[in-house]
């Protein structure tokens, strides 16, 4: 499992976390924004009127209304990316990451306008009578690059598991288990049945369901978020100040947060921004291709609203909840995930800016004096006896008050560490056959749960 995780991290390093990624993503949006004369501003009001149905004509070709297409596309974006994605972005990049999520959304509005317009223009009416479209269609029909269309279609199917289903199902199952003790497999099975009942009905049933659920879901979330924000109303202005102040400088370490450079905040903000609104990912145009419209550009205008609703409104509310409440930099008891745990030589003090900077560089694969720990951790009744020899880091935060457990029992014994990772053959501390879990009640940032979720 650890090898598979390392493979995913390597792929992420070459793609989503690569230095070139945010520049390409924002660069495309910037080019079209200038070329088309800021359509996200000029056509914003007109897009709202289209969604309201003011320009609908009887007999327009398509299977769903503009609002249903918008809701269907939003159903794949409003969710984990707005909650866990924002929490992870802020925990990794600090308040400044929220600023770059806004920039991704603003420029992404134009990117989505372009991809949806093209998708609608080159859609086809399939043999079953329904309309089908997406980037793969205009890649084949306009660019005459069938190989690219096939490659995109395959990549989209794979991506749909990683961004469209697995994180959401995992979060729901985990929440149901923690709150009500319901087995995760049971939750997953029920969700699979309900999802199957919707999908079997085709795009029209999907659109009907999402057009009811998505608005209700968003409304409930907005009300809840505003409740937390107004409870901490005195911190709203300081939160905005922190977002803009750190946007081009990075954020200093505070509480459980190890700090972030400008480059890291920029990369994490853009990265999580895409995860939130999918502008440029190519998935939303598939839903919009079924909309009833005679002019493809009209559906493109509708899609302008997606990044605005998803990121600029909902993600901002999430960010303000996290920042105004102060939980992003606090420490909390937590359970560790093996993939997010690193053991380094020596004892590092999070109150020492230079030491924190070295740890940040180490975790970010930048030049650092920090070395991975190789040796043993001697544990008696759950407490490490040689705690001064090493520092344990989980999800970019220094762990405190370590408590090693096997199930509910305090662990006693010796744990071997090789290149900063636990490597015992006789004690599986990550929850496989030799023990049920390795429990570490510690003090860590609450945003760690977001980081653990996607590790």
C-alpha angles and dihedrals in degrees: 000000000000090000090052090049090051089052090053091048090050091051090047090051091054095045127014097021096037116118092239096054101079092044092053093044095047092037093060091048092047093050094052092042091058095037093051096039102249098306091178087069102032097048101032096102092042090052091057090053091050091052089051088058098244092137099039116130127200110253097025107155116252145075105248139038122252091255093050091050090049092049092047092053091045091051088069095049109033103080134045094016091056094051114022092026094054092043091052093045092053094043092051101035104022125229090320090070089070090059091055091047086058091051090049090052095046094051091035090062088069093042090054091045089058099043094046093047091052092045092052093045094054099037121127136213105244126219091261090060097253125117119247130188146142140134091300090063097054090041088060102031100040107020093036089223105132092164089059091047091053091046091050093048092052092046091049092053091051091045091051089068095049099044105016107045121359099062092044095048091043092053094047093047092047092049093048091048095048095043103037106011093244114158113255093227091056092051091048092049094050091048091049091053093047092047091048091053089055099042095048088064091063130225094321094058091043090053093048093050096045093045087061102037101040098057091046092047093049093046093052091048094048092051092049093047093049089051091058093042095051090046086060095035093141089064098052096089094044088050093055090045090054092049094053096034094057098037095100100021107043127236130285122233116271132168109326093348114101094203131248138235122232091256092052095046089047093050095045093046094051092041094052090040090062090046088054103047104015091219104169094011093103099227100104094057089064090062095042093051089076095056120119105248136128094204115057092205090062090063089046088058090052090055089058087077096059101076089039094055096036103043112012093046110024099030090047090054090050091048092050091049090054097042100039093048091049094224093126092075100033128101124242140172110268146171115243127235116212096224092055097046124098129177117205134184120268133009115292124199117217088205090065109084094202093051091047090051091053091051091048091052091048093052090045093051091246126135108291142158090227116112129198114252120251116186142054137313110212111208129191121181090345096308124108111235095199097046091139091066096065146020119223116211124193123184093344096309132104110248120229135189094020116205117185115204139176103209104315094332125097110250122233122185144065124304118198120220122200120185091342097311130100109251110177117150096195099043119049101199094181098070106269125128098309097058140001098236145336104238120200113182098196142142111265140145112283089229087070088087088065092050092047091051095061099034 
